[in-house]
């Protein structure tokens, strides 16, 4: 008797499960591959093909089979009609031998995975420990158990990022991870292989699985029951049980190169460097800040015209960069003209998707161009890079002088920190002809701006150690906020509860227009910023008409990871990420929703190790932003020697650094406080 398909089960799958022959014309697609551990096949594992859901726990089975004695499998399935459908494979394998001559699948501790992504998908693939690590990290914010799901574009972008880490066809290291500016130039390649070796230790000797599962047990929650869940937990809690996991990674080193004792990590994060396709890519030089569009592309300001020699004088860049969500160059990028010159920290997208850039005028010594004239404007571009402002930009002499922070609110008003003008400028609804200058608000070297839940603009005032709140009309709200913890504030961000987070550098004096770059640090901080005792993060809470200010600094070394903090961002879980200009570190702090933090961690406490998340591919970074996939992006702005060499006329760094799957995703473009997708 014919049975109706169960929910989520296609007619084709049911027919195949019943062992009936199906005409080839109905078999719209075929997926084949092999399940392996290292080079060793995993025979008789159960391989299931899924279509990811729009939410977690909404995945659909497209087909299922069993690998043969050599680990090979083939699945026939109905191709999804959605062009953005994400397909992935789960292999439950390594069953115990039965009493008869063959193998009988049994429940297994071994679960491996790979993500095929959107159509067209690769037909012949390998599922192994490397593809499982890539899946766990890239899809960390979208996976629960064996099910993957999430909203566009974050889910699709995360699926594409899997290929940066692993080669789906061969199970080898992915091209982006294997080649410069990654490869052997940073520790990520070895860390990736060490993570794969942790799984191999369990796959090849199942008595090691208990060690893996114990070490990968989350602070709250159950011990993982399979290798995939163990790796997902490690991606979620990279700071947990680092030593135990490191020891496990040395037991079955089938993947090389791997981390040795001298390179033992402080946390199991995976970070990639992006520069837009290859060793030179978009020829990035001094990326200052970035903003994501609705598709998750990264728009990036660029300080200098490209040059690898830091002693060679370089004029300001006349380009704005656009990188795809996987770090390549967007079509036609970088984009030129429209008055662009030496942009710094100012970049935003408005509600129409147009891009605004503040032209700060960064340049090296001896550049013949008139920087005073070129640093009085803002440039505007369409989503596809078309210049929407005049040839010299929207020039506003007397209003705009060395613009830094540039942000849009939900009304399309463009707010600009006129750093050298000691004022804030607004283009009402994006109209430069109606520009308004708010110059009597007590700001001195205003640097960054953030919009809160009420549409108010909050401005860091660097030179007088304060933060100023402006209403929608630009009028000052209350007195400037001055607190012992606010010392040379730089970055600013808001959360979805209307709270404001400020990163205080302690010692940074931005060149608006002076001092010279090599004199921007006002006092001794040490090579890695460790001597900077004034570094802090400040939380400004709203309690009705009142404000409560609390500063989190280096108390007993607990926040030693704050090393000249600059950029700051809030993720979809309300947790806070801080870019450290010194120390090559990223700091993660618990936000105002303590339920989203590990047990015992309170608001303002570090979630990352006390030293922060370290990465040898970071230099001095200025900005941090979060994309719709939960990746954390930082700008490698200045090379490390920038404050030790008096002859650095081009100290610009050359990459974006991306910590894979580390944060809760947010909706982009970011206009106002963060929202979940």
C-alpha positions as CSV (number, residue, x, y, z in Angstrom):
1,X,0.0,0.0,0.0
2,X,1.4,3.4,-1.0
3,X,2.4,5.6,2.0
4,X,2.2,9.4,1.9
5,X,5.5,11.2,2.5
6,X,6.1,12.4,6.1
7,X,6.6,16.1,6.7
8,X,10.0,17.2,5.3
9,X,10.3,14.0,3.2
10,X,10.2,14.3,-0.6
11,X,8.4,11.8,-2.8
12,X,11.7,10.9,-4.4
13,X,13.3,10.1,-1.0
14,X,10.3,7.9,-0.1
15,X,10.4,6.0,-3.4
16,X,14.2,5.4,-3.0
17,X,13.7,4.3,0.6
18,X,11.1,1.8,-0.6
19,X,13.7,0.4,-3.0
20,X,11.6,1.2,-6.1
21,X,13.2,2.1,-9.4
22,X,12.8,5.7,-10.4
23,X,13.2,7.0,-14.0
24,X,16.3,9.0,-14.5
25,X,14.2,12.0,-15.7
26,X,12.9,12.3,-12.1
27,X,16.4,12.1,-10.6
28,X,17.2,15.8,-11.0
29,X,20.5,15.7,-9.2
30,X,23.2,13.5,-7.9
31,X,25.7,14.0,-5.1
32,X,28.7,11.7,-4.7
33,X,31.8,11.6,-2.6
34,X,33.9,9.8,-0.1
35,X,34.1,9.8,3.7
36,X,37.6,9.7,5.1
37,X,39.7,10.2,8.2
38,X,43.0,11.5,6.8
39,X,43.6,9.2,3.9
40,X,41.7,6.3,5.5
41,X,38.2,5.6,4.2
42,X,35.3,5.4,6.7
43,X,33.2,2.5,5.5
44,X,29.5,1.9,5.9
45,X,28.8,5.4,7.4
46,X,25.3,6.8,7.0
47,X,25.4,9.9,4.8
48,X,22.5,12.3,4.8
49,X,22.0,15.3,2.4
50,X,20.1,18.2,3.9
51,X,18.7,21.5,2.7
52,X,19.3,24.1,5.4
53,X,16.3,25.7,6.9
54,X,15.4,29.4,7.2
55,X,15.7,28.9,11.0
56,X,17.6,26.3,13.0
57,X,15.7,23.0,13.5
58,X,14.0,23.5,10.1
59,X,16.4,21.5,7.9
60,X,14.9,19.1,5.2
61,X,16.3,15.7,4.3
62,X,16.9,15.5,0.6
63,X,18.4,12.0,0.5
64,X,20.2,9.4,2.5
65,X,22.6,6.5,1.8
66,X,25.4,4.4,3.2
67,X,29.0,4.6,2.1
68,X,30.5,1.4,0.7
69,X,33.6,-0.5,1.9
70,X,35.8,2.2,0.5
71,X,33.9,5.1,2.0
72,X,32.3,6.1,-1.3
73,X,28.6,7.1,-1.5
74,X,26.1,8.4,-4.1
75,X,22.8,10.2,-3.4
76,X,20.1,11.0,-5.9
77,X,17.8,13.8,-4.9
78,X,15.3,16.4,-6.1
79,X,17.1,19.7,-6.6
80,X,15.6,22.5,-4.5
81,X,13.8,25.1,-6.4
82,X,15.1,28.0,-4.3
83,X,18.2,29.5,-5.8
84,X,19.6,30.4,-2.4
85,X,19.1,27.0,-0.8
86,X,22.1,25.9,1.2
87,X,22.9,22.1,1.0
88,X,25.1,20.2,3.4
89,X,26.1,16.6,4.2
90,X,26.3,14.8,7.6
91,X,28.2,11.5,7.8
92,X,27.5,9.3,10.8
93,X,30.2,6.7,10.5
94,X,32.7,4.2,11.8
95,X,30.2,1.6,12.9
96,X,31.4,-1.4,14.9
97,X,31.6,-4.7,12.9
98,X,28.7,-7.1,13.4
99,X,28.9,-10.8,14.0
100,X,28.4,-11.7,10.4
101,X,30.7,-11.1,7.4
102,X,29.5,-7.5,6.7
103,X,29.1,-4.3,8.7
104,X,25.8,-3.2,10.3
105,X,25.5,0.5,11.0
106,X,25.1,1.3,14.7
107,X,24.9,4.6,16.6
108,X,28.3,6.2,16.4
109,X,30.3,8.8,18.2
110,X,31.7,9.9,14.9
111,X,29.9,12.6,13.0
112,X,31.6,14.5,10.2
113,X,30.2,17.2,7.9
114,X,30.6,19.5,5.0
115,X,28.7,22.3,3.5
116,X,28.1,22.3,-0.2
117,X,26.6,25.8,-0.3
118,X,24.2,27.1,-2.9
119,X,23.8,26.0,-6.5
120,X,25.8,25.0,-8.4
121,X,27.2,22.6,-5.9
122,X,30.2,20.3,-6.3
123,X,29.2,16.8,-7.3
124,X,32.2,14.9,-6.0
125,X,33.4,15.8,-2.6
126,X,35.3,14.6,0.5
127,X,33.9,14.5,4.0
128,X,36.7,14.5,6.6
129,X,37.9,16.1,9.8
130,X,39.0,19.3,8.0
131,X,35.6,19.8,6.3
132,X,34.0,19.2,9.7
133,X,36.2,21.9,11.4
134,X,35.4,24.3,8.5
135,X,31.6,23.6,8.9
136,X,31.7,24.0,12.7
137,X,33.5,27.4,12.6
138,X,31.9,29.0,9.6
139,X,28.4,27.8,10.5
140,X,28.9,28.2,14.2
141,X,26.0,30.7,14.5
142,X,23.6,28.6,12.4
143,X,24.1,25.0,13.6
144,X,22.2,23.1,16.3
145,X,22.7,19.3,16.5
146,X,22.7,18.0,13.0
147,X,20.5,20.9,11.7
148,X,21.6,24.1,10.0
149,X,19.4,27.0,9.4
150,X,19.3,30.8,9.3
151,X,18.4,33.9,7.4
152,X,19.8,35.3,4.2
153,X,22.5,36.6,3.5
154,X,24.3,35.4,6.7
155,X,23.6,31.7,6.1
156,X,24.7,31.8,2.5
157,X,27.8,33.8,3.2
158,X,28.8,31.5,6.0
159,X,28.4,28.5,3.7
160,X,30.7,30.2,1.2
161,X,33.2,30.9,3.9
162,X,33.5,27.1,4.5
163,X,35.4,27.0,1.2
164,X,37.9,29.5,2.5
165,X,38.9,27.0,5.1
166,X,38.6,23.6,3.4
167,X,38.7,22.4,-0.2
168,X,35.3,20.5,-0.6
169,X,36.6,18.4,-3.5
170,X,39.7,17.0,-1.9
171,X,39.2,17.6,1.9
172,X,42.5,19.6,1.8
173,X,43.1,23.1,3.1
174,X,41.0,25.7,1.3
175,X,42.8,28.1,-1.1
176,X,42.3,31.3,1.0
177,X,43.7,29.6,4.1
178,X,46.5,28.0,2.1
179,X,47.8,31.1,0.2
180,X,49.1,34.5,1.2
181,X,48.3,36.6,3.1
182,X,47.5,33.5,5.1
183,X,49.2,30.2,4.6
184,X,52.5,29.9,6.5
185,X,52.5,33.6,7.2
186,X,50.2,33.2,10.2
187,X,49.4,30.5,12.7
188,X,45.9,29.8,11.5
189,X,46.8,27.1,9.0
190,X,48.5,25.1,11.8
191,X,45.6,25.8,14.2
192,X,43.1,24.6,11.7
193,X,45.0,21.3,11.2
194,X,45.4,20.9,15.0
195,X,41.6,21.2,15.4
196,X,41.2,18.5,12.7
197,X,43.7,16.4,14.5
198,X,41.6,16.6,17.7
199,X,38.8,14.9,15.7
200,X,41.1,12.4,14.1
201,X,42.2,11.3,17.6
202,X,38.6,10.4,18.3
203,X,37.8,9.0,14.9
204,X,40.8,6.7,14.7
205,X,40.9,5.7,18.4
206,X,37.4,5.9,19.9
207,X,38.8,5.6,23.4
208,X,40.0,9.2,22.9
209,X,36.4,10.4,22.3
210,X,35.7,10.7,26.0
211,X,38.6,13.1,26.4
212,X,37.4,15.2,23.5
213,X,33.8,15.3,24.7
214,X,34.8,16.2,28.2
215,X,37.0,19.1,27.1
216,X,34.4,20.3,24.6
217,X,31.5,20.4,27.2
218,X,30.1,23.9,27.3
219,X,29.9,25.9,30.6
220,X,26.2,25.4,30.4
221,X,24.7,22.4,28.7
222,X,25.3,18.8,28.0
223,X,28.4,16.9,27.1
224,X,28.6,16.5,23.3
225,X,27.7,13.0,21.9
226,X,29.5,13.2,18.6
227,X,32.5,14.8,17.0
228,X,30.6,17.5,15.1
229,X,28.9,18.8,18.2
230,X,32.2,18.8,20.0
231,X,33.8,21.0,17.4
232,X,30.8,23.4,17.3
233,X,31.2,23.8,21.1
234,X,34.9,24.6,20.7
235,X,34.1,27.2,18.1
236,X,31.5,28.7,20.6
237,X,33.8,28.6,23.6
238,X,37.4,28.9,22.1
239,X,38.9,29.9,25.5
240,X,37.7,26.8,27.3
241,X,40.0,23.9,28.2
242,X,42.6,25.0,25.8
243,X,45.4,22.9,27.2
244,X,43.5,19.6,27.3
245,X,42.4,20.1,23.7
246,X,46.0,21.0,22.7
247,X,47.3,17.8,24.2
248,X,44.6,15.8,22.4
249,X,45.6,17.4,19.1
250,X,49.0,15.8,19.3
251,X,47.8,12.2,19.5
252,X,46.9,11.6,15.9
253,X,48.7,14.3,13.8
254,X,47.5,13.2,10.4
255,X,47.1,16.7,9.2
256,X,50.2,18.9,8.8
257,X,51.4,21.5,9.6
258,X,50.0,21.6,13.1
259,X,50.6,23.6,16.3
260,X,53.6,22.5,18.3
261,X,54.3,23.2,22.0
262,X,56.0,26.5,21.2
263,X,52.8,27.7,19.4
264,X,50.3,26.6,22.0
265,X,47.3,28.9,21.6
266,X,45.5,31.0,24.2
267,X,42.2,30.2,22.6
268,X,41.0,28.1,19.7
269,X,39.9,30.9,17.4
270,X,40.4,30.8,13.6
271,X,41.3,34.1,12.0
272,X,41.8,34.8,8.3
273,X,43.4,37.8,6.6
274,X,41.6,39.2,3.5
275,X,42.9,41.7,1.0
276,X,40.7,41.1,-2.0
277,X,42.0,38.2,-4.1
278,X,45.6,37.2,-3.7
279,X,48.9,38.6,-2.4
280,X,48.2,42.2,-3.4
281,X,44.4,42.1,-4.0
282,X,42.8,45.5,-3.8
283,X,46.1,47.0,-2.8
284,X,45.0,47.9,0.7
285,X,47.1,50.4,2.6
286,X,45.9,51.6,6.0
287,X,42.3,50.4,6.2
288,X,40.7,52.6,8.8
289,X,37.1,51.5,9.2
290,X,34.5,49.4,7.5
291,X,30.7,49.0,7.1
292,X,28.6,46.2,5.7
293,X,25.9,46.5,3.1
294,X,22.7,44.4,3.1
295,X,24.4,41.6,1.3
296,X,27.3,41.4,3.8
297,X,29.9,43.0,1.5
298,X,32.5,45.1,3.4
299,X,33.1,48.7,2.4
300,X,36.4,49.8,3.7
301,X,38.2,53.2,4.0
302,X,41.8,53.4,2.9
303,X,44.3,55.8,4.3
304,X,47.1,55.8,1.8
305,X,47.9,55.1,-1.9
306,X,49.4,51.6,-1.9
307,X,53.1,51.1,-1.2
308,X,55.0,48.3,0.6
309,X,57.9,50.5,1.7
310,X,56.9,52.2,4.9
311,X,59.7,54.8,4.6
312,X,58.5,55.9,1.2
313,X,56.2,58.9,1.3
314,X,52.7,58.2,0.0
315,X,49.8,60.5,-0.7
316,X,46.3,59.8,0.5
317,X,44.2,57.1,-1.1
318,X,41.6,58.1,-3.7
319,X,39.8,54.8,-3.4
320,X,37.1,53.2,-1.3
321,X,37.4,49.4,-1.1
322,X,34.6,46.8,-1.4
323,X,35.3,43.2,-0.4
324,X,32.9,40.3,-0.8
325,X,31.7,38.4,2.3
326,X,34.5,35.9,1.6
327,X,37.2,38.5,1.2
328,X,37.5,38.8,-2.5
329,X,37.2,41.9,-4.6
330,X,33.6,43.0,-5.4
331,X,32.9,43.6,-9.1
332,X,34.6,46.8,-10.3
333,X,36.2,47.5,-6.9
334,X,38.0,49.5,-5.6
335,X,36.0,52.6,-6.6
336,X,37.7,55.9,-7.2
337,X,36.9,59.6,-7.5
338,X,34.1,61.6,-6.0
339,X,36.5,63.6,-3.9
340,X,38.0,60.6,-2.0
341,X,41.2,61.4,-0.3
342,X,42.9,59.7,2.7
343,X,39.7,58.5,4.3
344,X,40.1,57.6,8.0
345,X,37.4,56.4,10.4
346,X,34.3,57.8,8.6
347,X,32.2,55.4,6.6
348,X,28.5,54.5,6.7
349,X,25.6,53.2,4.6
350,X,22.3,55.1,4.7
351,X,18.8,53.5,4.5
352,X,18.9,53.6,0.7
353,X,22.1,51.5,0.6
354,X,24.3,54.4,-0.5
355,X,27.8,54.7,1.0
356,X,29.2,57.9,2.6
357,X,32.9,58.4,3.3
358,X,34.6,61.1,5.3
359,X,37.8,62.4,3.6
360,X,40.2,62.9,6.5
361,X,43.3,63.6,4.3
362,X,45.8,61.1,5.6
363,X,49.1,61.4,3.7
364,X,52.9,61.1,4.2
365,X,55.3,63.9,4.5
366,X,56.3,65.8,1.3
367,X,53.1,65.0,-0.6
368,X,52.5,68.0,-3.0
369,X,48.7,67.9,-2.8
370,X,46.8,70.5,-0.8
371,X,45.5,68.4,2.1
372,X,43.6,71.3,3.7
373,X,41.4,71.6,0.6
374,X,41.0,67.8,0.2
375,X,40.1,67.2,3.9
376,X,36.9,69.3,3.9
377,X,34.5,66.9,2.2
378,X,32.4,63.8,2.2
379,X,32.0,61.4,-0.7
380,X,28.9,59.4,-1.7
381,X,28.7,56.2,-3.7
382,X,25.8,54.0,-4.9
383,X,25.7,50.3,-3.9
384,X,27.5,49.4,-7.2
385,X,30.3,51.9,-6.8
386,X,28.9,54.8,-8.9
387,X,30.0,58.2,-7.7
388,X,27.0,60.2,-6.5
389,X,28.9,63.3,-5.3
390,X,30.7,65.9,-7.4
391,X,34.3,65.4,-8.6
392,X,35.6,67.0,-5.4
393,X,33.0,65.5,-3.1
394,X,30.5,67.4,-1.1
395,X,33.0,70.2,0.0
396,X,32.0,72.2,3.1
397,X,34.8,74.6,4.1
398,X,34.2,76.1,7.5
399,X,31.9,73.2,8.4
400,X,33.9,70.0,7.7
401,X,37.5,69.9,8.7
402,X,39.3,66.5,8.9
403,X,36.2,64.4,9.2
404,X,36.4,61.2,11.1
405,X,33.3,59.3,12.4
406,X,30.5,59.4,9.7
407,X,27.2,57.6,10.4
408,X,23.6,57.5,9.2
409,X,20.5,57.3,11.3
410,X,17.2,55.7,10.4
411,X,15.9,59.0,8.9
412,X,18.9,59.1,6.5
413,X,20.5,62.0,8.4
414,X,24.3,61.9,7.9
415,X,26.3,62.8,11.0
416,X,29.9,63.8,10.6
417,X,32.5,64.3,13.3
418,X,34.5,67.3,12.2
419,X,37.6,66.4,14.1
420,X,39.7,69.5,13.4
421,X,36.6,71.7,13.4
422,X,35.6,70.7,17.0
423,X,32.0,70.3,15.8
424,X,29.5,67.8,14.5
425,X,27.9,68.4,11.1
426,X,24.6,67.0,9.9
427,X,23.3,66.5,6.4
428,X,19.6,66.4,7.0
429,X,18.1,63.4,5.2
430,X,21.4,63.2,3.3
431,X,21.1,66.6,1.7
432,X,24.5,68.4,1.8
433,X,22.9,71.7,0.6
434,X,21.2,71.9,4.0
435,X,24.3,71.1,6.1
436,X,24.1,72.2,9.7
437,X,27.1,72.7,11.9
438,X,26.7,72.0,15.7
439,X,29.7,73.8,17.0
440,X,28.8,74.8,20.6
441,X,28.4,71.4,22.1
442,X,31.7,71.2,24.0
443,X,33.5,68.7,21.8
444,X,37.2,68.9,21.3
445,X,38.6,66.6,18.6
446,X,35.3,64.7,18.1
447,X,36.2,61.3,16.7
448,X,33.4,58.7,16.6
449,X,29.6,58.8,16.5
450,X,26.9,56.2,17.4
451,X,23.1,56.4,17.1
452,X,21.0,55.0,20.0
453,X,17.5,53.6,20.1
454,X,15.9,57.1,20.2
455,X,17.8,58.4,17.2
456,X,20.2,60.5,19.4
457,X,23.8,60.8,18.4
458,X,26.6,60.1,20.9
459,X,30.0,61.6,20.1
460,X,33.4,60.8,21.6
461,X,35.3,64.0,22.4
462,X,38.9,62.9,22.6
463,X,40.9,65.9,23.7
464,X,38.6,66.8,26.7
465,X,37.9,63.2,27.8
466,X,34.2,63.3,27.4
467,X,31.2,62.0,25.6
468,X,28.4,64.3,24.3
469,X,24.8,63.3,23.6
470,X,22.9,65.1,20.8
471,X,19.2,65.0,20.1
472,X,17.8,64.3,16.7
473,X,17.9,68.1,16.1
474,X,21.5,68.3,17.0
475,X,20.9,70.1,20.3
476,X,23.0,68.9,23.3
477,X,21.1,66.6,25.7
478,X,22.3,67.1,29.3
479,X,25.9,67.9,30.3
480,X,28.9,66.3,28.6
481,X,29.7,63.0,30.3
482,X,33.0,63.2,32.0
483,X,34.3,60.3,34.1
484,X,37.7,59.1,35.5
485,X,37.5,56.2,33.1
486,X,37.0,58.4,30.0
487,X,40.6,59.1,28.9
488,X,41.2,59.9,25.3
489,X,38.0,58.1,24.1
490,X,38.0,56.8,20.5
491,X,35.3,54.3,19.5
492,X,31.7,54.3,20.5
493,X,28.8,51.8,20.0
494,X,25.2,51.4,21.2
495,X,23.3,48.3,22.2
496,X,19.6,47.4,21.5
497,X,18.6,48.6,25.1
498,X,19.8,52.1,24.4
499,X,23.0,51.8,26.3
500,X,26.3,53.3,25.1
501,X,29.7,51.6,25.1
502,X,32.9,53.7,24.8
503,X,36.5,52.5,24.3
504,X,39.0,54.8,26.0
505,X,42.5,54.6,24.6
506,X,44.0,56.3,27.5
507,X,46.8,57.8,25.5
508,X,45.8,58.3,21.8
509,X,45.8,61.9,20.4
510,X,44.3,61.7,16.9
511,X,46.0,64.0,14.3
512,X,43.2,66.6,13.8
513,X,45.4,68.0,12.2
514,X,48.3,67.6,14.7
515,X,50.3,65.8,16.1
516,X,52.2,63.9,13.4
517,X,51.4,60.2,13.3
518,X,54.5,59.2,15.1
519,X,53.6,61.5,18.0
520,X,50.0,60.3,18.5
521,X,50.8,58.4,21.7
522,X,50.9,60.9,24.6
523,X,52.9,58.8,27.1
524,X,54.9,55.6,27.4
525,X,52.8,52.5,26.9
526,X,55.4,49.8,26.1
527,X,55.8,47.9,22.9
528,X,52.5,46.0,23.3
529,X,50.5,48.6,25.2
530,X,50.8,46.8,28.5
531,X,52.0,49.9,30.4
532,X,48.8,51.8,29.4
533,X,47.0,51.7,32.8
534,X,44.3,54.1,31.6
535,X,42.9,51.9,28.9
536,X,39.2,51.2,29.7
537,X,35.8,50.5,28.4
538,X,32.9,52.6,29.7
539,X,29.2,51.7,29.8
540,X,26.7,54.6,29.9
541,X,23.3,53.3,31.0
542,X,20.0,55.1,30.7
543,X,17.7,55.0,33.7
544,X,14.8,57.2,32.7
545,X,16.1,60.8,32.5
546,X,19.3,59.8,34.4
547,X,22.5,58.3,33.2
548,X,24.7,55.8,35.1
549,X,28.3,55.6,34.1
550,X,30.5,52.6,34.9
551,X,34.0,52.0,33.7
552,X,35.7,48.7,33.3
553,X,39.5,49.1,33.3
554,X,42.5,47.0,34.1
555,X,41.4,45.9,37.6
556,X,43.8,43.4,39.0
557,X,44.9,42.4,35.5
558,X,41.4,41.0,34.8
559,X,41.1,43.1,31.7
560,X,44.7,43.1,30.7
561,X,43.6,42.4,27.2
562,X,42.7,46.1,26.8
563,X,45.7,47.4,24.9
564,X,45.0,50.9,23.7
565,X,41.4,50.1,22.7
566,X,40.1,51.9,19.7
567,X,37.1,50.4,17.7
568,X,34.2,48.9,19.6
569,X,31.1,46.9,18.4
570,X,28.1,45.1,19.9
571,X,26.9,41.8,18.5
572,X,23.4,40.2,18.3
573,X,23.8,38.8,21.8
574,X,24.6,42.3,23.2
575,X,28.2,41.3,23.9
576,X,31.0,43.8,23.2
577,X,34.1,43.4,21.0
578,X,37.0,45.8,21.3
579,X,39.8,46.3,18.8
580,X,43.1,47.0,20.4
581,X,45.5,49.3,18.5
582,X,48.3,47.7,20.5
583,X,49.1,44.1,21.4
584,X,47.6,42.3,18.4
585,X,44.5,41.4,20.3
586,X,40.7,41.4,20.1
587,X,38.8,41.7,23.4
588,X,35.3,40.3,24.0
589,X,33.4,41.6,27.0
590,X,30.1,40.5,28.5
591,X,27.3,42.9,27.6
592,X,24.2,43.8,29.6
593,X,22.4,40.5,29.0
594,X,24.4,38.3,31.4
595,X,22.4,35.2,30.4
596,X,24.3,35.3,27.1
597,X,27.7,35.2,28.9
598,X,29.4,32.2,30.6
599,X,28.4,31.4,34.2
600,X,29.9,33.9,36.7
601,X,30.8,36.4,34.0
602,X,29.1,39.8,34.6
603,X,28.6,42.9,32.5
604,X,31.9,44.3,31.5
605,X,33.9,41.2,32.4
606,X,36.0,39.6,29.7
607,X,34.7,36.5,27.9
608,X,37.9,36.2,25.9
609,X,41.1,35.3,27.8
610,X,42.5,38.0,30.1
611,X,45.0,38.7,27.4
612,X,42.3,38.9,24.7
613,X,42.1,36.8,21.5
614,X,45.6,37.0,20.1
615,X,46.5,36.5,16.5
616,X,49.9,36.8,14.9
617,X,48.3,38.2,11.7
618,X,47.1,41.3,13.4
619,X,49.0,44.6,13.4
620,X,47.7,47.8,14.9
621,X,44.0,47.7,14.3
622,X,41.6,50.6,14.5
623,X,38.1,49.3,13.8
624,X,36.0,46.2,14.6
625,X,32.6,45.3,13.0
626,X,30.4,42.3,12.9
627,X,28.8,40.8,9.8
628,X,25.5,38.9,9.2
629,X,27.3,35.6,9.5
630,X,28.8,36.3,13.0
631,X,32.3,36.9,11.7
632,X,34.3,39.7,13.5
633,X,36.2,41.9,11.1
634,X,39.1,44.2,12.1
635,X,41.2,46.6,10.1
636,X,45.0,46.1,10.0
637,X,45.6,49.8,10.0
638,X,49.2,50.4,10.9
639,X,52.2,48.1,10.8
640,X,53.8,47.4,14.2
641,X,56.8,49.6,13.8
642,X,54.7,52.7,13.2
643,X,55.6,54.3,16.6
644,X,59.1,53.1,16.8
645,X,60.4,54.7,13.5
646,X,60.4,58.4,13.0
647,X,60.7,58.0,9.3
648,X,57.4,56.2,8.6
649,X,55.6,58.2,5.9
650,X,53.4,55.2,5.0
651,X,52.7,53.1,8.1
652,X,49.6,51.5,6.6
653,X,48.7,47.8,7.1
654,X,47.5,45.8,4.2
655,X,44.7,43.4,5.3
656,X,41.4,43.0,7.0
657,X,41.4,40.3,9.7
658,X,38.3,38.2,10.2
659,X,37.7,36.0,13.3
660,X,35.4,33.2,11.9
661,X,32.0,32.6,13.6
662,X,33.0,34.3,16.8
663,X,30.0,36.6,17.4
664,X,26.2,36.6,17.2
665,X,25.2,37.9,13.7
666,X,23.6,41.3,13.2
667,X,21.5,42.7,10.5
668,X,23.3,45.0,8.1
669,X,23.7,47.7,7.2
670,X,24.2,48.7,10.8
671,X,22.1,51.9,11.2
672,X,21.6,52.7,14.9
673,X,21.9,49.9,17.5
674,X,22.5,46.3,16.4
675,X,19.6,44.1,15.5
676,X,19.4,40.3,15.1
677,X,18.8,39.3,11.4
